[in-house]
Amino acid sequence: MPGPVHDHDPAAAARSRVAATDWTALAAELDTHGCALTPPLLDPAQCRAIADLYEDTTLFRSTVDMARHRFGSGQYRYFSHELPAPVAALRAALYPRLLPIARDWAARLGRPAPWPESLEDWIEQCHAAGQAKSSQILLRYESGDWNALHRDLFGDLVFPLQVVIGLDTQGTDYTGGEFLLVEQRPRAQSRGTVTVLPRGHGLVFTTRDRPVRSSRGWSAAPVRHGVSTVRSGLRHSLGLVFHDA
């Protein structure tokens, strides 16, 4: 595949960029807010090249019209298992950094932590359980499009963290389109968090719920995510999910 989507050594480049994140600080921010931004994971040329892949339907297993399913408005496409090199490399580089956080959250909530050291082994478990479809997403929003609050749950096997990467620049390529996170708090009103996705940066956020302190120790606060209405322009983002569908 031509162009900047292919790095000379995409695996090494991904590991280097992921390693530049202060993971201790990111874990603390996740504990506080349920989401946290990384430094740049993709450069501008890679962002543009990945966004341009949306037009090549041979790379995707399916296209979802959000309005048809009452998910909002706009489109997204699920990649096939043959991921573009930078996408596969980032997913592989992020998993071992997210794994300690996932295990810590499970321990606080008294839940099992079935995730092995290897992403490949975990995906094999997903496939053995009938979750055999690729869950990596390329999303496109035009003016007026939005994404309803939801959770990316495809079966019993769930990795509790995922990452979305902005591929365009808010204020230049589009306006509106903020990332939304809504947390249902025990015996209280829900809390909303709004994040602008800087181009090339990743936002790590909780897939289903997260541990919060309660009078009885730790409890699970359900969390949903979505995207506010795009006011103008075109907004692309890349979704990295660590369990298959």
N, C-alpha and C positions, 0 to 999 in steps of 0.2 A: 504494500500500500504506500503510495508516494506521499511526499510532503512531510511537515513537521509532526504529524501524528506519531511517526516512528522516531524515537530518540536513538542515537548511536548505541547506547546501552540503557534501555528504558528501565530495567530492573535496578541498576545501580543509581540512576538519576532519581527514581522514586524513593529508594531507601535513603538517599542523601537528603532529599527534601522533607521526608517524614521525620528523619532524625533531627532536623533543625527545630522541630516543635519542642517546647518545654512541656513534657508530658506530665510532670508533677503539677505544674500550674494548671494545665488543661483539665486534669482529673479533679482538681479543687474547684474549678469553674463549673464543671459538669455537676458536681455535688451541690453547688449553690443554685445554678440556673437551669440545669438539664440540657444545656448546649454550650459549645465553646468553639471559637474560631481557631484555625491553624494558620501558620504562615503560608505563603504561596506553595501550592502543590503542583501547579501547572503554570508554564509561562504563557504570555499572550498569544504566541503563535500556536501553541498546542491547544489553547482554549478555542481559538478560531477554527482550527482544523477539526477538532472533535465536534464542535457545533455544526460544521459543514457536513459531517457524516450523516446528519439527520435525513438528507435527501437520498442516501443510498439505502434503499429498502432491503437490499440483499443482506445487510449486516444485522437485521433484526428478526426476531421470531414473531412479533406481533405489534400492532399499533392500537392504542386505546384512545377513543374519542370520549373525553371526559363528560361532555354534555349528554351524550347518549346514555351513559351509565349514571348520570346525576352525581358525578364526582366533582363538578365545577364546570369550567370551560377551557378548551385547549386540547392539546394532544401530548401523549408521550409514547415512547417506543421502548420495548424490552430488547436489549441486545441478545443475539444468540450466544452460545457458549464460546464461540470464536471471537473473543474480545479484542479490540484494538490494543496494541502493545502497551501504551501508557496507561490505559484503563486497567488492564490485568495486573500491571506492575504496581500501580497504586493500591489496588485492593490487597495484593499479597503483602505489600510493605506495611499497610495500616493494621492488618489483623493482629500481628503479635504485639503491637503497641496498645491496641484496645483490649486485648485479652485479659491483662491483669485488672483492668477497671471492671470488666464484665464479671470476673470471678469475685472481686471484692463486693460488688453490688449483690451478687447471689448469696454470698456469705452473710451479709447484713440482713437479707430478707429470709434467710433460712431455706433457700432454694438449692436444688442441685445445680452444678456447673458442668454440663456435659461437653463443653468445648475443648477439644484436644489442642495440643501445641501447634499442629499443622492445619492451615486453612484447607488444604487438599483433603485431609482426613475428615474434617468437619463436613465438607461438601459431600464426601462419600456417604457420611451418615445421613445427610439430608436426602440424597438420592435413594438410599436403601429404605427410607421411610416414605417414599413416594413423592418427595419434593425434588423433582428432577429438572425443573425449568429454570433457565437463567433469570435472575431478578435484577440485573443491572439496567438502569433506566437512563434514557436521554429524553429530557423534557423540553418542550417548546411552547412558549406563551406569546400570543399576539395581544394587541391592544384590546382590553375588555375581558381577557382571560383571567382565570383564577383557579385555585385548587382548594377543594373543601377539606376541612379538618378530617384526618384519617390516621390509620396506623398500617404499616406495611407488614401484615401478618398473613402468611400463606399456608400455614399448617402448624403442627404441634412443636416443631423445632424452630426456635427463634434465637437469633443473636441479639442482645439487648441494646446494641449501639449501631448506628449507621452514619454515613457521611454524605453530604451534598456539596458539590463544588460549583461555584458560579462561573459561567463561561462568557458572560457579557458584563458591561459596566453600567451600573445604575446611574442615571443622570446624563449619560452619553448615548448608550444604545437603547435604553428604555427608562421609563419612570414608573413608580409604584412597584408592585411585585416583591414586596418584602416577605421574608420567610417568617412564618407564624408558628409559635409553639404554645399550646394551651394545656396547663396542668390542673387536673382536678384535685383539690386539696381536701384532706379529711375534715368533714364537718365545717367546711368553709367555702366561700365563693372561689371559682376557678381563677387561676393566675395566667395572664398572657405575657409572652415575650416576643418582641419583634426584632429581627436581625436583617440588616442589609448584607447580602453576600458580595464581598469584594471579588473582582474577577481573579480566578485562579486559586483563591483560598477555599479551604474546606471548612464546613461547619459540622462538627461531631454532635450528634444529638441522640436522645433515647428513643428506641424503637417502640416500646410498649408502655413502660412505666419506669419509675426510678425510686430508690429508697429515700424516704424522708423521716426525720426524727419525729417521734410521737411520744405521748405520755407513757406508752408501753414499750418503748424501744424504737424499733424501725417498722415502718409500714410502707406499702407500695402506693405511690401516687400515679394514677393513670395519666398518660400524656398523649396528645394527638398533635399532628403538624399539618401545615398547609401553606398556601401562598396567597397573599392579598392581591387584589385586582391590579393588573398591569394597566397603567393609564395611557401609555403610548410606547411605541417601538416594539422590539422583539427581544424576548428573554429566553436564554437557554441555560439549562443546568444539567449536571451529571449526578445521578444518584448511585451510590455504592452501598449495596445491601449485603450482609455477610451470612445470609441463609438463602437457599434457593426456594423456588415456588412450586 
